[in-house]
Amino acid sequence: MDKAPAACEARLMKVPRLAVRALILHEDRLLLVNAWPGGISDLWCAPGGGVEAGASLPDNLVREVAEETGLAVAVGDPCLVNEFHDPDTGFHQVDVYFRCRITAGLLSTEWLDPAGVVTERRFFTRAEIARIRHKPDSLAATAWGAGILYDPLEVIVR
């Protein structure tokens, strides 16, 4: 009987983390953030983060975008489901991307992420995205495309 609770506990520890991310196109440029504390990586991604239970995915995304960029957004349709993992640690995350539009705010050099995670925020053209390290690989195709995509499990990069 002791094995059942231990097995359940082990499975719970391996449950994927759920996160939401915003694809914000403004003047044909996509907003990306460098979400590595202390700028330890040159990897760029869409703003967003982990969901909190009891709030809808769009409500979580509005909160995350405000924290990471200082912008208010309206959340539109989902457009991508992406998942990644770290085979060394067992970390596994599922990101649900939504198309968003800015409703208030401007990017300001005085703004700081209250959590200290996002070190840079910037709009990129599609050509510029092709020249930077970013994740997921399908980011540009999704941002400038239509419909909803599924980007299967890929190994995390730093």
Secondary structure, DSSP 8 states (H G I E B T S, - for coil): -THHHHHHHHHHHT--EEEEEEEEEETTEEEEEE-SGGG----BB-SEEE--TTS-HHHHHHHHHHHHHS-EEEEEEEEEEEEEEETTTTEEEEEEEEEEEEEE----TT---TTS---EEEEE-HHHHTTS-BSSTTHHHHHTS-S-EEEEEEE---
